[in-house]
Amino acid sequence: MRNYPVPLVVRPSPIHSVGVYTTTPIRKGTRVVEYTGPRITPEEADRLYDGSSRTYLYGLDDGRTVIDGEGLGAYLNHSCDPNCEVDEIKGRVWIFALRDIAAGEELLWDYNLYDDEDPAPCYCGSSKCRGTMYSREWMAKMRRRAAAKERRSASGQAPGNSPSRQSAGGELR
């Protein structure tokens, strides 16, 4: 396995604003870049970015820590057909190559967003695009929640308490 640092550049992306590109080929399994930044609480992230249309937040698996992304790792764009994946190792977040990546390719990972109901449209352009940056699991949960609300509405019942905040690891908006 080849390890970081891999020569990377930031330049305009057809997916969104700017993206991160490799200047040399990357082999499958290579640790490409670390997702770095100050570590804050989810509550602090909510306070700092309330109303912001764009953030670079990553929620750790512990559910108590969010990385306020800075550096190259924060600029990788989302794709429903990614060439990279994220792995949390001993409290650090690394981005690995899912497959061999050619020099000049944009590095992309599936954000699998969760824990929000605001629109998060996807513009990846992949033939596998699901139309949103939310995870399939989160979208299924939202469909179940909407169906339950519809059933309650149809039967005239008052809605129950809403489920508590989810805090599985993954990208936050």
C-alpha positions as CSV (number, residue, x, y, z in Angstrom):
1,M,0.0,0.0,0.0
2,R,1.4,3.4,-1.0
3,N,0.9,6.0,1.6
4,Y,0.2,9.8,1.8
5,P,1.5,12.2,0.6
6,V,0.2,11.7,-2.9
7,P,0.7,14.8,-5.2
8,L,-2.7,16.6,-5.3
9,V,-3.9,19.9,-6.7
10,V,-7.1,21.9,-6.3
11,R,-8.7,23.2,-9.5
12,P,-12.2,23.9,-10.9
13,S,-14.6,21.0,-11.0
14,P,-17.5,20.3,-13.2
15,I,-19.3,18.8,-10.2
16,H,-19.1,21.7,-7.8
17,S,-16.9,24.8,-7.5
18,V,-13.4,23.3,-7.0
19,G,-12.2,19.7,-6.5
20,V,-9.1,17.8,-5.7
21,Y,-7.2,16.1,-8.5
22,T,-4.2,13.7,-8.6
23,T,-1.2,14.6,-10.7
24,T,0.1,11.0,-10.7
25,P,-1.6,7.5,-10.8
26,I,-2.9,6.2,-7.5
27,R,-3.2,2.5,-6.8
28,K,-6.3,0.9,-5.2
29,G,-6.0,0.9,-1.4
30,T,-3.6,3.9,-1.3
31,R,-4.1,6.2,1.7
32,V,-4.5,9.4,-0.3
33,V,-5.1,12.3,2.2
34,E,-6.2,12.9,5.8
35,Y,-9.4,14.9,6.5
36,T,-8.1,17.5,9.0
37,G,-9.3,20.5,10.9
38,P,-10.3,21.6,14.4
39,R,-12.4,19.1,16.4
40,I,-15.6,20.6,17.7
41,T,-18.9,19.3,19.2
42,P,-22.0,18.8,17.0
43,E,-23.7,21.5,19.0
44,E,-20.8,23.9,18.3
45,A,-21.0,23.0,14.6
46,D,-24.7,23.7,14.6
47,R,-24.1,27.1,16.2
48,L,-21.2,28.1,14.0
49,Y,-22.9,27.1,10.7
50,D,-26.6,27.6,11.3
51,G,-28.0,28.9,8.0
52,S,-24.8,28.3,6.1
53,S,-25.3,26.9,2.6
54,R,-21.9,25.2,2.5
55,T,-19.8,23.5,5.3
56,Y,-16.9,21.1,5.4
57,L,-18.0,19.1,8.5
58,Y,-17.3,15.4,9.1
59,G,-18.9,13.6,12.1
60,L,-16.7,11.0,13.8
61,D,-18.1,7.6,14.7
62,D,-18.1,8.5,18.4
63,G,-21.1,10.9,17.7
64,R,-19.5,13.5,20.0
65,T,-16.9,15.0,17.7
66,V,-17.0,16.8,14.4
67,I,-14.1,17.8,12.2
68,D,-14.4,21.4,10.9
69,G,-12.6,20.5,7.6
70,E,-9.7,22.4,6.3
71,G,-6.9,21.3,3.9
72,L,-7.1,19.2,0.8
73,G,-9.3,16.5,2.3
74,A,-12.2,19.0,2.8
75,Y,-12.2,19.8,-0.9
76,L,-13.0,16.4,-2.3
77,N,-16.4,16.4,-4.0
78,H,-19.2,14.0,-3.6
79,S,-20.1,11.3,-6.2
80,C,-22.6,8.5,-6.2
81,D,-19.9,6.5,-8.1
82,P,-16.8,7.4,-6.1
83,N,-13.2,6.5,-6.6
84,C,-12.3,7.1,-2.9
85,E,-13.7,6.1,0.5
86,V,-13.3,7.4,4.0
87,D,-12.1,5.3,6.9
88,E,-11.7,6.4,10.5
89,I,-8.6,4.9,12.1
90,K,-7.7,5.6,15.7
91,G,-9.7,8.8,15.7
92,R,-8.2,10.1,12.4
93,V,-10.1,10.3,9.2
94,W,-8.3,9.0,6.0
95,I,-9.4,9.0,2.4
96,F,-8.4,5.8,0.5
97,A,-8.5,4.9,-3.2
98,L,-11.3,2.5,-3.9
99,R,-9.8,1.6,-7.3
100,D,-6.8,2.5,-9.4
101,I,-7.1,6.2,-10.3
102,A,-5.5,7.7,-13.3
103,A,-3.3,10.9,-13.2
104,G,-5.6,13.9,-13.8
105,E,-8.7,12.4,-12.3
106,E,-10.8,14.2,-9.7
107,L,-10.9,12.4,-6.4
108,L,-14.5,11.8,-5.2
109,W,-16.2,10.1,-2.3
110,D,-19.8,9.4,-1.4
111,Y,-20.7,11.8,1.4
112,N,-23.6,9.6,2.6
113,L,-25.1,12.5,4.4
114,Y,-27.5,11.9,7.3
115,D,-29.3,13.7,10.1
116,D,-31.0,16.5,8.2
117,E,-34.0,17.1,6.1
118,D,-32.8,20.1,4.0
119,P,-32.3,19.4,0.3
120,A,-28.9,18.1,-0.7
121,P,-29.1,17.6,-4.4
122,C,-26.3,15.7,-6.2
123,Y,-24.7,17.0,-9.3
124,C,-22.1,14.2,-9.8
125,G,-23.5,13.3,-13.3
126,S,-22.8,9.6,-12.8
127,S,-25.0,7.0,-14.4
128,K,-25.4,5.7,-10.8
129,C,-26.5,9.1,-9.4
130,R,-29.3,8.8,-6.8
131,G,-30.1,12.5,-7.1
132,T,-29.0,13.3,-3.5
133,M,-25.9,13.3,-1.3
134,Y,-27.9,11.7,1.5
135,S,-27.2,8.0,2.1
136,R,-29.6,5.3,0.8
137,E,-30.3,4.4,4.5
138,W,-31.1,8.0,5.5
139,M,-33.4,8.4,2.4
140,A,-35.2,5.1,3.3
141,K,-35.7,6.4,6.9
142,M,-37.1,9.7,5.5
143,R,-39.5,7.7,3.3
144,R,-40.6,5.6,6.3
145,R,-41.1,8.8,8.4
146,A,-43.1,10.5,5.7
147,A,-45.3,7.4,5.2
148,A,-45.9,7.2,8.9
149,K,-46.9,10.9,9.0
150,E,-49.2,10.3,6.1
151,R,-50.8,7.3,7.8
152,R,-51.3,9.4,11.0
153,S,-52.7,12.3,9.0
154,A,-55.1,10.0,7.2
155,S,-56.3,8.4,10.4
156,G,-56.6,11.7,12.2
157,Q,-54.0,10.9,14.9
158,A,-51.7,13.5,16.4
159,P,-48.0,13.0,15.5
160,G,-45.8,11.4,18.1
161,N,-42.4,12.6,19.3
162,S,-39.9,13.0,16.5
163,P,-36.9,10.6,16.6
164,S,-33.7,11.8,18.3
165,R,-30.7,13.1,16.4
166,Q,-28.7,10.4,14.6
167,S,-25.0,10.5,15.1
168,A,-23.3,7.8,13.1
169,G,-20.0,8.7,11.5
170,G,-20.0,10.4,8.2
171,E,-20.2,13.8,6.5
172,L,-22.5,16.4,8.0
173,R,-23.8,19.5,6.3
